[in-house]
Amino acid sequence: MNDIAMKSTMIALLVALLALSVRAAEEPSCDALGFTGDVVCSDCDVLVQFVKDAELEADCRRCCVKDTVTSKRFHKAELVVDQWRANTLPEIKQFIEKHAKSFAPALKVLYSQNSSPKLRLSGPDGSEAVRIDNWKAASIAEFLKERLTPVAVTGSAATA
């Protein structure tokens, strides 16, 4: 009886594995779904706020990379953006007009033709680039406060 139960369990396990492998083969790749390696799991949280689609959320969560908390600090930052595009993105424009000066001289705004808005951070430990297309002005300021060294951040940004 014990052998029969063990064989039944093994057969059930094999059937389950076979079903999972068939299902995995039918699922499209993350790239085919439009999720590149740049999608972090917190992006899925934002997606769900705007698009109420459980299947899309499940695909996003399957394809995302876990968010990592980094304590890496940088001495300099550049906000790179196409000047025309900056005028069509109100949050980027607001940050440039109202907050960018408070991060000087560590932050420089560079206008580069056909560039998507991004922050390029650099320091002795390396560099990092972050796309900021849909960020709020306050989020950009908060990000820079967290990532720029206190010596690099001056004025109201260091005290705010």
N, C-alpha and C positions, 0 to 999 in steps of 0.2 A: 504494500500500500504506500509506503514511503517513497519508493521508486516511481510509482505512478504519479504521485503528487509532485515530485521533483520534475519529472518529464513534462507534466502539464504546465508547471510554472515556467520552465524553460521555453516551451512552445509559445506560451502567451507572451513572454518577454521578446522572443524573436519576431512575433507578429507585430508587436508594438514598435520595435525598432524599425522593422520594414515599413510600417505605416509612416513613421516619422521621417525616414529617409526619402520616401516618395513625396511627402509633403514639402520637405526642404528642397527637393529637386524642382518642384513646381513653383516655388516662391521666386519672384524676380530678385535680382541682385539690388543692393542698395544704390549703386550707380544708376541702374535702369530705372529706379524709382525717383531719382533726382537727389538722393542724399549722398553727398560726397563725404570724405573723411573729415571735413571741417565742421560737421554738425555735432555740437555738444548737447548733452541731454537737457540742459537748461533751455536750449532753443526749442525743444519739444514742448516745454511748459508754456512758452510764449505762443507757439503755433496753436496750441489748444485754446488759448484765449480768443483767438480770432477765427479759427476754423473748427467748427464743431463736427468732427469726423473721427469716430473711434478707430476706423481702419487706418486712416492716415496717421493718427497718433501712435498706434501699435507699430506701424512701419518705421516711424521716426525713432521710437524707443528701441527698436531692434537694430537700427543702423547708427545710433548716436554713440559718441565716445563720452565716457564719464568725465564730468567737470573736475578739473584739478585746481586745488588752491595752491598758488605759488607765492612765495615770499620774495621772489626776485625783484630787485629794485634797480632803477635805471637813472642815469644822470641827465639824459637828453631825450626829448621827444619831438617828433615832427608830425604835424597834421597835414597829410598830403591829400589834395582834392582838386578836381577840375573846377575852375572858377564858375563856369556856367552851372555845373551840377550843384555847387555849394548854394547858389541862389535858388535852386529848385527844392532844396532840402531845408525846411525852415529850422529844424533843430540844430543842424550843422552850422547854418548861418547865424543863429542865435548864439551858439557857443563861441564862434569866431568873434562876433561883435561885442559880446558882453563878458566872456569869461577868459578868453585866450590870453589877454594881457596880464592877468593875474598869475599866470604860470611862466611868464618871461623871466629870465632869459632861457630857461630850460626848454620851453616849447617854442617852436617856430612853425608858422603856417606857410606851407609851400603850395603854390598853385601849379599843377601839372596837367597838361592837356590830356583828356580822356581818362583821368585817374578816378577810380572809385575812392570814396572817403576812407581813409585808414590812418591809424596812428602807428608810427614807426618809433620804437623805443630802443635806445642803445645805452650801453654802459660797459664797465670793465668785465662783467661776467657774460657778455654776449648781447644779442639784439632780438627783438621780437616785433612782429607786425600784426595788427588787429584791425579787421574791417569794422567800420562803425556806421554803415549806411543807414540803419534804422534806429540808432541810439538817440536817446533824449539828451539834451544839452547838459542836464544835471548828472546823467550817467557818465558822460564823457569826463566832466569835472571830477566826479568821485573816483573814476578809474585812474585818472592822472594823480590825484592825491594819494591813492594807494600805491601806485607804481613808481612815482618819481621820488628820489631821495629827498628828505626834508631840507637839505642844503639847497637842492635844485628848485624847490618850490618856495616862492617868496610872495610877499604882499598878502592880499586877502585870502588867497587860496590856502595858505599855510595856517591861517587862523580861523577860517570859516568852518 
